[in-house]
Amino acid sequence: MKGEHRVTVKLLALVCILIALGPISTLADGGDASNWVYGMYAYSAFQDSGTYGGVGVRGGATDGYDPSGNDWRIVSGPKAYFGTYHASETDGWSGPPGFYSADTRSPLPQSAGAAKTWVLYVWADPALPWTASSMTFSWANYHPLPAGMSFTLTLLSKPAGITGGPGVGSKYDLASQYAGTVSLPLFRTADGRSGYVFVFTATVIPEPPCLAALFTGLAGFGGVMRRRGG
């Protein structure tokens, strides 16, 4: 029961993160392409210590630093972390350099093949007690995702010396599941960039060729009918 209670608390916390990062779309609209967030959480078994946050888009946001509060800078402590890394010398970041557990950007243009990626680092603070041997990286989305888009999470690299856990290249289809989790061997470091590296990608899916041909055919048929009617 204690384990179930902890899982429930974590899920409720992710719901709170999603609400804080942006309005939740309704089931009726099927998801808003200009306002969606994927909640994420990295934690260790030691006192359930971890980092909440998420990635996504919202109207009015930019791909750079957003001082209005949509980007959350990580505060250090003895816990597990996940976050994006920004600095002026790496990506022209105009805000304080460092790791951010929430990174909200401008909406994707709704054209086939348009995509945005977030590089996510997962690691543990060196001060985390050695009684912890693993950490977990979880994700959840509790409102409808935009139709016509794909969302994937790929493990790009693992820390040097780490052999257990999922293999490099492991890919998770986030659009097909509202929540998921992956267990990782604990890796402590003072620089999160040497930890696990994941890539979250949101992509606008091209129309299936059969539908494109159908629409083209219907448009041509409509032109013929107009000419005959004239």
Secondary structure by P-SEA (a helix, b strand, c coil): caaaaaaaaaaaaaaaaaaaabbbbcccccccccbbbbbbbbbcccccccccccccccccccccccccccbbbbbbccccbbbbbbcccccccccccccccbbbbcccccccccbbbbbbbbbbcccccccccbbbbbbbbcccccccbbbbbbbccccccccccccccccccccccccbbbbbcccccccccccbbbbbbbbbccccaaaaaaaaaaaaaaaaaaaaac
